[in-house]
């Protein structure tokens, strides 16, 4: 895997490891319990992450395919791309688009399985994207507007990191 994608892969794995650490040893009952302050259960947040990752992966795979068909070049740059998405990290609460809004009731086991499957989907995308100049693949985010494929991939890791404290709060003992 080229240096840029290896860096993104590591970042995504580290970000997801934080999510798994937040739920480690917590039973399904707590993950499925509505927090006292309201909002999503931890299981719902997990499902949201899985939905967002899967939808993004599918979107990026389609964008990559179009770019390759249009003559996308091979990657020559090995500089870091992690900082390219830092400006896209929101500070306050957001309302999730309907397509990535979790169901009203989510079983923790199902949410965790979906999260693992969506991460596998992204890892497959990274393998298929290896060698291509992904800065030349234009993408669009519903909130942040135009970006490139590297930024979209990095944003997935920031998305996990944004929701990890929310998962921990939702699963906390009241």
C-alpha positions as CSV (number, residue, x, y, z in Angstrom):
1,X,0.0,0.0,0.0
2,X,1.4,3.5,-0.8
3,X,2.5,5.7,2.0
4,X,-0.5,8.0,1.9
5,X,-3.0,5.2,2.1
6,X,-1.0,3.3,4.7
7,X,-1.1,6.5,6.8
8,X,-4.9,6.8,6.4
9,X,-5.3,3.1,7.0
10,X,-3.4,3.4,10.3
11,X,-5.4,6.5,11.3
12,X,-8.7,4.8,10.5
13,X,-7.7,1.7,12.5
14,X,-6.6,3.8,15.5
15,X,-9.8,5.8,15.4
16,X,-11.9,2.6,15.3
17,X,-9.9,1.1,18.1
18,X,-10.9,4.1,20.2
19,X,-14.6,3.3,19.5
20,X,-14.1,-0.4,20.5
21,X,-12.2,0.7,23.6
22,X,-15.2,2.9,24.6
23,X,-17.5,-0.2,24.5
24,X,-15.1,-2.8,25.8
25,X,-16.6,-4.8,28.6
26,X,-20.0,-3.0,28.4
27,X,-23.0,-5.2,28.1
28,X,-25.7,-5.0,25.6
29,X,-28.2,-3.6,28.1
30,X,-26.1,-0.5,28.8
31,X,-25.3,0.0,25.1
32,X,-29.0,-0.1,24.3
33,X,-30.1,2.1,27.2
34,X,-31.3,5.7,26.4
35,X,-29.0,8.1,28.2
36,X,-30.6,10.1,31.1
37,X,-29.9,13.3,29.2
38,X,-31.7,11.9,26.1
39,X,-30.2,11.4,22.7
40,X,-29.0,8.3,21.0
41,X,-28.1,5.1,22.8
42,X,-24.5,3.9,22.4
43,X,-25.8,1.2,20.1
44,X,-27.5,3.8,17.9
45,X,-24.2,5.8,17.7
46,X,-22.4,2.7,16.6
47,X,-25.1,2.1,13.9
48,X,-24.7,5.7,12.8
49,X,-21.0,5.2,12.4
50,X,-21.5,2.0,10.5
51,X,-24.1,3.6,8.2
52,X,-21.9,6.7,7.5
53,X,-18.8,4.6,6.9
54,X,-20.6,2.2,4.5
55,X,-22.4,4.9,2.6
56,X,-19.1,6.9,2.3
57,X,-17.2,3.8,1.2
58,X,-19.8,3.1,-1.6
59,X,-19.8,6.7,-2.7
60,X,-16.0,6.9,-2.8
61,X,-15.7,3.6,-4.7
62,X,-18.1,5.0,-7.4
63,X,-16.1,8.3,-7.5
64,X,-12.9,6.4,-7.8
65,X,-14.2,4.3,-10.6
66,X,-15.3,7.4,-12.6
67,X,-12.0,9.1,-12.0
68,X,-10.0,6.0,-13.2
69,X,-12.2,5.8,-16.3
70,X,-11.5,9.4,-17.0
71,X,-7.7,8.9,-16.8
72,X,-6.8,9.4,-13.1
73,X,-3.0,9.3,-12.7
74,X,-0.9,7.3,-10.3
75,X,0.2,8.6,-7.0
76,X,3.6,10.3,-7.0
77,X,3.4,12.3,-3.8
78,X,4.2,10.6,-0.5
79,X,3.6,13.6,1.9
80,X,1.2,13.3,4.8
81,X,-2.5,13.8,4.1
82,X,-3.8,13.6,7.7
83,X,-3.8,17.3,8.2
84,X,-5.8,18.0,5.0
85,X,-9.1,17.3,6.7
86,X,-8.5,19.0,10.1
87,X,-10.5,22.1,9.0
88,X,-13.5,19.8,8.3
89,X,-14.1,18.8,11.9
90,X,-17.2,20.5,13.4
91,X,-17.1,21.9,16.9
92,X,-20.8,21.7,17.9
93,X,-23.7,19.3,17.7
94,X,-25.0,18.4,14.3
95,X,-28.2,16.7,12.9
96,X,-27.3,13.6,11.0
97,X,-28.8,13.2,7.5
98,X,-31.6,10.8,7.4
99,X,-29.6,8.2,5.4
100,X,-27.2,7.8,8.3
101,X,-29.7,8.2,11.2
102,X,-30.0,5.1,13.2
103,X,-33.2,3.1,13.8
104,X,-35.3,3.9,16.8
105,X,-34.2,0.6,18.5
106,X,-30.8,-0.9,17.7
107,X,-29.5,-4.2,19.1
108,X,-25.9,-3.7,20.3
109,X,-24.7,-6.9,18.7
110,X,-26.1,-5.9,15.3
111,X,-24.6,-2.5,15.6
112,X,-21.2,-3.9,16.4
113,X,-21.4,-6.4,13.5
114,X,-22.4,-3.6,11.2
115,X,-19.5,-1.5,12.4
116,X,-17.0,-4.3,11.7
117,X,-18.5,-4.9,8.3
118,X,-18.4,-1.2,7.3
119,X,-14.7,-1.0,8.4
120,X,-13.9,-4.1,6.3
121,X,-15.7,-2.4,3.4
122,X,-13.4,0.7,3.8
123,X,-10.3,-1.5,4.0
124,X,-11.4,-3.1,0.7
125,X,-11.8,0.4,-0.8
126,X,-8.3,1.3,0.4
127,X,-6.8,-1.8,-1.4
128,X,-8.6,-0.9,-4.6
129,X,-7.5,2.7,-4.4
130,X,-3.8,1.9,-3.8
131,X,-1.5,3.5,-6.3
132,X,-4.0,6.1,-7.6
133,X,-3.6,9.9,-7.1
134,X,-6.7,10.3,-4.8
135,X,-6.2,14.1,-4.5
136,X,-7.5,14.1,-8.0
137,X,-10.7,12.4,-7.1
138,X,-13.3,15.1,-6.4
139,X,-15.8,14.3,-3.7
140,X,-18.5,16.3,-1.9
141,X,-19.6,16.2,1.7
142,X,-23.1,17.2,2.7
143,X,-21.8,19.6,5.4
144,X,-18.4,20.6,4.3
145,X,-18.8,20.8,0.5
146,X,-16.1,20.0,-2.0
147,X,-13.1,17.9,-0.9
148,X,-11.0,15.2,-2.4
149,X,-10.9,11.5,-1.7
150,X,-8.0,11.6,0.7
151,X,-9.9,14.2,2.8
152,X,-13.1,12.1,2.7
153,X,-11.2,9.1,3.9
154,X,-9.5,11.0,6.7
155,X,-12.8,12.5,7.7
156,X,-14.1,8.9,8.5
157,X,-11.5,8.7,11.2
158,X,-12.4,12.1,12.6
159,X,-16.0,11.0,12.6
160,X,-15.2,8.0,14.8
161,X,-13.2,10.3,17.1
162,X,-16.0,12.8,17.3
163,X,-18.5,10.2,18.4
164,X,-16.3,8.1,20.8
165,X,-16.9,10.4,23.8
166,X,-20.6,10.4,23.0
167,X,-20.6,6.6,23.0
168,X,-18.8,6.5,26.4
169,X,-21.3,9.1,27.8
170,X,-24.3,7.1,26.5
171,X,-23.1,3.9,28.0
172,X,-22.0,5.3,31.3
173,X,-23.7,4.1,34.5
174,X,-26.3,6.6,35.7
